[in-house]
Amino acid sequence: MPGVVCIASGGLDSICYAAILAQNHDIYMITFAYGQRARREIEAAKHFARVLKAEEHRIVDISFMKSLYGSTNSLTDRSKKLAAGFDHSLVVPARNAVFISIAGAWALSIGAIKVAYGAHLDDVPHYADCRPEFARAIEEALNLADADSIGTGERQRVQVISPATGGLDKQALLKAGYKILGNKLFATWSCYSNGVRKSRQFLHCGRCESCINRKAAFMSARIDDRTHYAA
């Protein structure tokens, strides 16, 4: 089957998309440690690499980015409060551009034909690097970056794809992922925090924007939400 490099955070969106792509592709998963609060998402990504039988799973440590980001965003700066609704503090500067550039280099190296990330239509109004025009632009840049090798046939062009480029919103993405994974999907980690400890278990906080969006997606998709929330 054709190969696709799936950028997988371990969250609901990227895992649903990886599950969809795994039906018709050999998937190579890549997860980034970029200094984020939510380290539990990395453990979730490891789990789903096994569930989805990824050909390979790379965890790439770019945690030095945290020092470059400074106080620009609340996902890497623990001193900032996590917003309950969209706020510019949730925007990590050029995060998807960094991720896709690295994933694209891997794709070009192993002959994968696509790079996939989990941006969907509901992300489009707020996050510039989730928009289809961004995906098209960075796809063109990646292929220009290795144009000589592509021209000689040593490498092949890569396509950058996402649920948004395919016209999927979060609800449709969730429904498709749930159809494949069923209740296994509740092992994903969406919370922007690293969880709230209750007894011996870490729960989704239930209060950050990502938790609230997760709750709303299950409700609108009419899927019983078995995620454990602290609130």
VOBA-1610 file (N, C-alpha, C; in pm, whole numbers, padded with zeros to 5 digits, always signed):
BEGIN
Met+00085-00120+00000Met+00000+00000+00000Met+00088+00125+00000Pro+00037+00236-00051Pro+00116+00359-00050Pro+00142+00405+00093Gly+00253+00472+00114Gly+00291+00517+00247Gly+00245+00659+00275Val+00207+00683+00401Val+00171+00817+00445Val+00232+00841+00581Val+00294+00958+00597Val+00347+00998+00727Val+00237+01075+00799Cys+00193+01023+00912Cys+00085+01083+00989Cys+00141+01155+01111Ile+00123+01284+01115Ile+00157+01361+01234Ile+00050+01332+01338Ala+00088+01270+01447Ala-00009+01223+01546Ala+00028+01273+01684Ser-00055+01360+01738Ser-00029+01413+01872Ser-00068+01313+01979Gly-00163+01226+01947Gly-00224+01139+02047Gly-00362+01189+02085Gly-00403+01301+02024Gly-00536+01357+02048Gly-00640+01298+01956Leu-00763+01339+01978Leu-00878+01283+01907Leu-00868+01301+01755Asp-00836+01421+01710Asp-00840+01452+01568Asp-00733+01375+01490Ser-00609+01382+01537Ser-00501+01319+01462Ser-00512+01167+01463Ile-00562+01110+01572Ile-00576+00964+01578Ile-00692+00917+01491Cys-00802+00991+01491Cys-00912+00955+01400Cys-00864+00958+01255Tyr-00789+01060+01220Tyr-00743+01072+01082Tyr-00644+00961+01047Ala-00553+00931+01138Ala-00458+00821+01115Ala-00532+00689+01096Ala-00638+00667+01175Ala-00717+00544+01163Ala-00784+00535+01027Ile-00836+00648+00979Ile-00898+00650+00846Ile-00795+00617+00739Leu-00680+00679+00748Leu-00576+00659+00645Leu-00517+00518+00649Ala-00515+00459+00768Ala-00459+00324+00783Ala-00541+00219+00709Gln-00662+00252+00670Gln-00745+00157+00596Gln-00689+00130+00455Asn-00620+00230+00399Asn-00573+00217+00260Asn-00427+00256+00241His-00355+00274+00351His-00215+00315+00342His-00132+00242+00446Asp-00002+00232+00421Asp+00093+00197+00526Asp+00123+00328+00598Ile+00098+00331+00729Ile+00117+00457+00800Ile+00247+00457+00881Tyr+00312+00571+00876Tyr+00433+00599+00952Tyr+00398+00716+01044Met+00392+00692+01172Met+00346+00796+01264Met+00464+00875+01320Ile+00443+01005+01336Ile+00546+01091+01393Ile+00480+01182+01496Thr+00540+01188+01613Thr+00487+01265+01725Thr+00597+01358+01775Phe+00559+01481+01806Phe+00658+01581+01846Phe+00647+01616+01994Ala+00761+01612+02061Ala+00773+01666+02195Ala+00831+01806+02178Tyr+00743+01907+02186Tyr+00786+02044+02156Tyr+00782+02133+02280Gly+00781+02069+02397Gly+00776+02144+02522Gly+00635+02167+02571Gln+00539+02093+02516Gln+00399+02109+02554Gln+00373+02061+02697Arg+00271+02122+02759Arg+00229+02078+02893Arg+00182+01933+02889Ala+00105+01901+02785Ala+00031+01774+02780Ala+00121+01659+02733Arg+00212+01619+02818Arg+00300+01507+02783Arg+00222+01375+02771Arg+00105+01369+02831Arg+00026+01246+02823Arg-00020+01215+02681Glu-00028+01318+02598Glu-00066+01294+02460Glu+00040+01210+02388Ile+00165+01223+02428Ile+00272+01144+02366Ile+00255+00996+02399Glu+00219+00967+02524Glu+00193+00828+02563Glu+00074+00772+02486Ala-00028+00855+02465Ala-00144+00812+02386Ala-00103+00781+02243Ala-00016+00863+02187Ala+00032+00839+02050Ala+00106+00705+02041Lys+00188+00676+02140Lys+00259+00547+02142Lys+00159+00431+02141His+00056+00445+02222His-00047+00340+02231His-00114+00319+02095Phe-00151+00427+02028Phe-00223+00411+01902Phe-00133+00371+01786Ala-00005+00395+01797Ala+00087+00342+01696Ala+00081+00189+01696Arg+00064+00132+01814Arg+00049-00014+01824Arg-00089-00058+01777Val-00191+00013+01820Val-00329-00022+01782Val-00346-00018+01630Leu-00290+00084+01567Leu-00307+00102+01422Leu-00201+00028+01340Lys-00112-00040+01412Lys-00007-00119+01346Lys+00075-00035+01250Ala+00121+00079+01301Ala+00206+00167+01221Ala+00334+00094+01183Glu+00380+00120+01063Glu+00505+00060+01017Glu+00621+00105+01106Glu+00611+00230+01150Glu+00714+00287+01236Glu+00651+00405+01310His+00700+00432+01429His+00655+00549+01505His+00777+00622+01558Arg+00794+00744+01515Arg+00904+00827+01561Arg+00853+00933+01659Ile+00919+00944+01772Ile+00893+01055+01865Ile+01012+01149+01853Val+00986+01268+01805Val+01093+01363+01774Val+01098+01471+01881Asp+01213+01481+01947Asp+01229+01577+02055Asp+01275+01712+01999Ile+01182+01807+01996Ile+01216+01944+01959Ile+01177+02037+02075Ser+01200+01987+02197Ser+01159+02061+02315Ser+01234+02193+02331Phe+01345+02208+02258Phe+01415+02337+02258Phe+01324+02449+02208Met+01220+02413+02132Met+01128+02514+02080Met+01059+02590+02192Lys+01044+02527+02307Lys+00978+02594+02420Lys+01050+02722+02457Ser+01184+02719+02453Ser+01260+02839+02488Ser+01247+02946+02380Leu+01229+02904+02255Leu+01211+03001+02146Leu+01072+03064+02153Tyr+00972+02983+02189Tyr+00836+03035+02199Tyr+00821+03134+02315Gly+00899+03114+02421Gly+00891+03204+02535Gly+00751+03208+02593Ser+00698+03330+02611Ser+00567+03346+02672Ser+00458+03373+02568Thr+00480+03328+02444Thr+00385+03357+02336Thr+00255+03279+02346Asn+00255+03166+02416Asn+00137+03080+02415Asn+00125+03001+02544Ser+00003+02956+02573Ser-00023+02885+02698Ser-00003+02734+02689Leu+00021+02681+02569Leu+00041+02537+02558Leu+00181+02496+02602Thr+00277+02589+02591Thr+00412+02560+02637Thr+00452+02639+02760Asp+00385+02750+02787Asp+00416+02833+02903Asp+00317+02802+03016Arg+00363+02729+03115Arg+00275+02684+03224Arg+00226+02799+03313Ser+00290+02914+03304Ser+00247+03026+03387Ser+00119+03091+03334Lys+00084+03060+03209Lys-00036+03117+03149Lys-00158+03028+03175Lys-00270+03091+03195Lys-00394+03017+03216Lys-00444+02960+03083Leu-00494+02838+03086Leu-00551+02775+02967Leu-00693+02826+02946Ala-00719+02882+02830Ala-00849+02941+02801Ala-00956+02833+02783Ala-01079+02869+02818Ala-01192+02777+02802Ala-01254+02787+02663Gly-01230+02899+02596Gly-01274+02918+02458Gly-01156+02963+02376Phe-01176+02979+02244Phe-01061+03018+02165Phe-01006+03151+02212Asp-00873+03155+02223Asp-00801+03277+02259Asp-00666+03270+02187His-00613+03385+02150His-00487+03385+02075His-00373+03319+02154Ser-00388+03313+02287Ser-00284+03250+02369Ser-00271+03100+02339Leu-00370+03042+02270Leu-00365+02900+02234Leu-00289+02875+02104Val-00253+02980+02035Val-00184+02966+01906Val-00034+02954+01929Val+00021+02838+01896Val+00166+02817+01905Val+00227+02860+01771Pro+00316+02959+01770Pro+00363+03016+01644Pro+00418+02913+01545Ala+00354+02909+01428Ala+00398+02825+01314Ala+00418+02678+01350Arg+00344+02630+01449Arg+00366+02492+01495Arg+00350+02390+01383Asn+00242+02400+01307Asn+00222+02301+01201Asn+00324+02314+01090Ala+00374+02435+01067Ala+00479+02453+00966Ala+00604+02377+01007Val+00639+02385+01136Val+00756+02312+01187Val+00734+02162+01175Phe+00617+02117+01222Phe+00588+01973+01220Phe+00588+01918+01077Ile+00520+01987+00987Ile+00507+01936+00850Ile+00641+01937+00777Ser+00725+02034+00805Ser+00858+02038+00742Ser+00940+01915+00781Ile+00937+01881+00909Ile+01012+01764+00955Ile+00948+01635+00903Ala+00816+01626+00913Ala+00747+01507+00862Ala+00766+01493+00711Gly+00768+01607+00642Gly+00789+01604+00497Gly+00927+01553+00459Ala+01027+01592+00536Ala+01162+01542+00511Ala+01168+01390+00528Trp+01097+01341+00628Trp+01092+01195+00649Trp+01018+01129+00534Ala+00906+01185+00493Ala+00829+01128+00383Ala+00912+01121+00255Leu+00983+01229+00223Leu+01067+01230+00103Leu+01178+01125+00114Ser+01227+01102+00234Ser+01336+01007+00255Ser+01294+00862+00241Ile+01169+00832+00278Ile+01124+00692+00277Ile+01030+00660+00161Gly+01005+00759+00076Gly+00919+00734-00039Gly+00771+00737-00010Ala+00731+00794+00105Ala+00588+00810+00134Ala+00531+00918+00042Ile+00407+00903+00003Ile+00349+00995-00095Ile+00265+01106-00032Lys+00239+01094+00099Lys+00155+01194+00166Lys+00208+01224+00305Val+00182+01347+00348Val+00202+01388+00487Val+00065+01432+00537Ala+00021+01376+00649Ala-00113+01403+00699Ala-00109+01464+00838Tyr-00195+01561+00861Tyr-00211+01615+00995Tyr-00360+01638+01022Gly-00397+01651+01150Gly-00537+01638+01188Gly-00623+01762+01184Ala-00580+01868+01117Ala-00659+01992+01111Ala-00791+01968+01038His-00901+02015+01098His-01033+01997+01037His-01099+02133+01015Leu-01216+02132+00956Leu-01281+02258+00917Leu-01313+02349+01035Asp-01338+02292+01153Asp-01369+02375+01268Asp-01245+02449+01320Asp-01125+02404+01279Asp-01002+02473+01316Asp-00977+02596+01228Val-01033+02593+01109Val-01000+02691+01005Val-01022+02837+01047Pro-01132+02872+01116Pro-01152+03013+01149Pro-01045+03072+01241His-00984+02989+01325His-00895+03041+01428His-00746+03014+01405Tyr-00713+02908+01333Tyr-00573+02866+01321Tyr-00529+02871+01175Ala-00442+02966+01143Ala-00400+02987+01005Ala-00329+02866+00947Asp-00253+02794+01030Asp-00177+02679+00978Asp-00261+02552+00973Cys-00393+02567+00989Cys-00485+02455+00970Cys-00566+02472+00841Arg-00547+02583+00773Arg-00629+02613+00656Arg-00578+02540+00531Pro-00669+02499+00443Pro-00628+02430+00321Pro-00527+02507+00238Glu-00538+02640+00234Glu-00442+02717+00155Glu-00301+02708+00213Phe-00292+02695+00347Phe-00161+02673+00409Phe-00107+02536+00369Ala-00192+02433+00374Ala-00148+02298+00336Ala-00097+02296+00193Arg-00167+02365+00103Arg-00121+02370-00037Arg+00012+02442-00050Ala+00027+02551+00024Ala+00150+02630+00015Ala+00271+02553+00068Ile+00255+02486+00182Ile+00370+02414+00237Ile+00399+02287+00156Glu+00297+02229+00095Glu+00318+02117+00003Glu+00406+02161-00114Glu+00373+02277-00171Glu+00453+02328-00282Glu+00596+02357-00238Ala+00612+02414-00119Ala+00745+02445-00068Ala+00828+02318-00047Leu+00767+02215+00009Leu+00838+02089+00031Leu+00888+02030-00101Asn+00802+02031-00200Asn+00840+01973-00328Asn+00942+02059-00402Leu+00935+02191-00384Leu+01038+02279-00440Leu+01172+02255-00371Ala+01168+02225-00241Ala+01290+02205-00165Ala+01370+02084-00214Asp+01303+01988-00276Asp+01372+01868-00327Asp+01341+01849-00476Ala+01321+01960-00546Ala+01277+01955-00686Ala+01375+01881-00776Asp+01504+01895-00752Asp+01601+01830-00839Asp+01592+01678-00828Ser+01582+01629-00704Ser+01571+01483-00684Ser+01439+01430-00737Ile+01334+01510-00722Ile+01203+01470-00776Ile+01209+01468-00928Gly+01277+01566-00985Gly+01289+01575-01130Gly+01364+01457-01191Thr+01465+01406-01121Thr+01542+01292-01173Thr+01477+01159-01141Gly+01371+01161-01060Gly+01303+01037-01024Gly+01360+00968-00902Glu+01461+01029-00839Glu+01518+00969-00718Glu+01419+00976-00602Arg+01338+01080-00601Arg+01235+01093-00500Arg+01103+01122-00570Gln+00994+01116-00496Gln+00865+01146-00555Gln+00796+01258-00478Arg+00708+01329-00546Arg+00636+01439-00483Arg+00554+01390-00365Val+00540+01477-00267Val+00454+01446-00153Val+00334+01541-00155Gln+00225+01493-00102Gln+00103+01571-00090Gln+00075+01594+00058Val+00039+01714+00096Val+00003+01745+00234Val-00148+01744+00245Ile-00200+01658+00331Ile-00345+01640+00342Ile-00390+01654+00487Ser-00518+01684+00503Ser-00578+01695+00636Ser-00728+01673+00621Pro-00799+01652+00730Pro-00946+01649+00720Pro-01001+01777+00657Ala-00939+01891+00687Ala-00986+02018+00629Ala-00972+02019+00478Thr-00861+01968+00425Thr-00844+01965+00279Thr-00943+01868+00215Gly-00992+01772+00294Gly-01091+01677+00245Gly-01234+01716+00277Gly-01252+01835+00337Gly-01387+01885+00364Gly-01453+01830+00488Leu-01375+01777+00583Leu-01432+01717+00704Leu-01427+01813+00822Asp-01538+01824+00896Asp-01536+01897+01022Asp-01510+01797+01135Lys-01503+01848+01259Lys-01467+01762+01372Lys-01569+01650+01392Gln-01698+01682+01377Gln-01801+01581+01397Gln-01788+01466+01297Ala-01769+01500+01169Ala-01755+01397+01066Ala-01629+01314+01087Leu-01522+01383+01126Leu-01396+01314+01153Leu-01412+01216+01269Leu-01478+01261+01376Leu-01501+01176+01492Leu-01587+01055+01456Lys-01693+01076+01382Lys-01779+00965+01343Lys-01703+00859+01263Ala-01620+00905+01170Ala-01542+00812+01087Ala-01440+00737+01173Gly-01373+00809+01264Gly-01275+00744+01351Gly-01339+00645+01446Tyr-01455+00682+01501Tyr-01525+00594+01594Tyr-01574+00467+01527Lys-01613+00480+01401Lys-01659+00364+01326Lys-01548+00259+01314Ile-01424+00307+01307Ile-01309+00217+01294Ile-01261+00168+01430Leu-01247+00260+01525Leu-01182+00229+01652Leu-01278+00196+01766Gly-01403+00238+01753Gly-01498+00214+01861Gly-01451+00276+01991Asn-01471+00207+02103Asn-01438+00263+02233Asn-01288+00273+02261Lys-01206+00217+02173Lys-01062+00237+02186Lys-01026+00385+02176Leu-01113+00460+02111Leu-01089+00602+02088Leu-01078+00681+02218Phe-01133+00628+02326Phe-01130+00701+02453Phe-00995+00696+02521Ala-00900+00627+02460Ala-00761+00630+02509Ala-00684+00748+02452Thr-00746+00827+02364Thr-00681+00948+02314Thr-00673+01052+02425Trp-00581+01146+02410Trp-00564+01252+02510Trp-00579+01387+02440Ser-00685+01460+02475Ser-00712+01590+02413Ser-00677+01708+02502Cys-00671+01689+02631Cys-00657+01799+02726Cys-00526+01874+02705Tyr-00534+02007+02706Tyr-00415+02091+02693Tyr-00328+02086+02818Ser-00387+02047+02931Ser-00308+02029+03053Ser-00254+01886+03052Asn-00173+01856+03154Asn-00123+01719+03164Asn-00214+01633+03250Gly-00335+01683+03275Gly-00434+01606+03348Gly-00450+01649+03493Val-00561+01609+03550Val-00591+01634+03691Val-00592+01499+03762Arg-00508+01487+03864Arg-00498+01359+03934Arg-00614+01339+04029Lys-00677+01225+04017Lys-00786+01187+04107Lys-00764+01042+04145Ser-00741+01019+04273Ser-00699+00887+04320Ser-00571+00849+04246Arg-00571+00739+04174Arg-00450+00697+04102Arg-00460+00724+03952Gln-00558+00801+03915Gln-00587+00821+03773Gln-00573+00969+03736Phe-00527+00994+03614Phe-00523+01130+03562Phe-00641+01150+03467Leu-00717+01254+03492Leu-00837+01283+03414Leu-00815+01404+03326His-00888+01410+03214His-00895+01533+03137His-00949+01643+03229Cys-00896+01764+03216Cys-00941+01870+03308Cys-01089+01904+03288Gly-01137+01894+03164Gly-01277+01924+03135Gly-01308+02071+03121Arg-01208+02158+03143Arg-01231+02302+03143Arg-01162+02377+03030Cys-01055+02322+02976Cys-00980+02393+02870Cys-01057+02385+02738Glu-01016+02468+02643Glu-01086+02473+02514Glu-01090+02338+02445Ser-00981+02265+02453Ser-00975+02136+02384Ser-01068+02034+02448Cys-01075+02032+02581Cys-01169+01942+02649Cys-01314+01979+02615Ile-01342+02107+02614Ile-01478+02153+02583Ile-01515+02115+02440Asn-01422+02131+02347Asn-01447+02092+02208Asn-01466+01941+02195Arg-01392+01866+02274Arg-01406+01719+02273Arg-01546+01681+02319Lys-01590+01738+02431Lys-01724+01710+02483Lys-01831+01743+02378Ala-01816+01859+02315Ala-01915+01905+02217Ala-01918+01814+02095Ala-01801+01764+02054Ala-01795+01677+01936Ala-01868+01546+01960Phe-01846+01485+02076Phe-01916+01360+02107Phe-02067+01383+02116Met-02104+01496+02174Met-02246+01526+02188Met-02312+01545+02051Ser-02247+01622+01964Ser-02305+01649+01831Ser-02304+01525+01744Ala-02207+01436+01766Ala-02200+01311+01689Ala-02292+01203+01748Arg-02353+01234+01863Arg-02442+01142+01932Arg-02371+01010+01968Ile-02249+01028+02018Ile-02168+00915+02067Ile-02153+00933+02217Asp-02180+00829+02293Asp-02167+00835+02438Asp-02021+00862+02475Asp-01996+00973+02542Asp-01860+01014+02575Asp-01814+00944+02703Arg-01722+00852+02689Arg-01672+00776+02803Arg-01541+00832+02857Thr-01504+00950+02809Thr-01385+01017+02860Thr-01407+01053+03007His-01303+01039+03088His-01311+01077+03229His-01261+01221+03244Tyr-01349+01309+03288Tyr-01316+01450+03307Tyr-01317+01484+03456Ala-01234+01579+03494Ala-01236+01627+03633Ala-01350+01725+03656Ala-01397+01787+03547Ala-01506+01885+03560Ala-01594+01879+03436
//
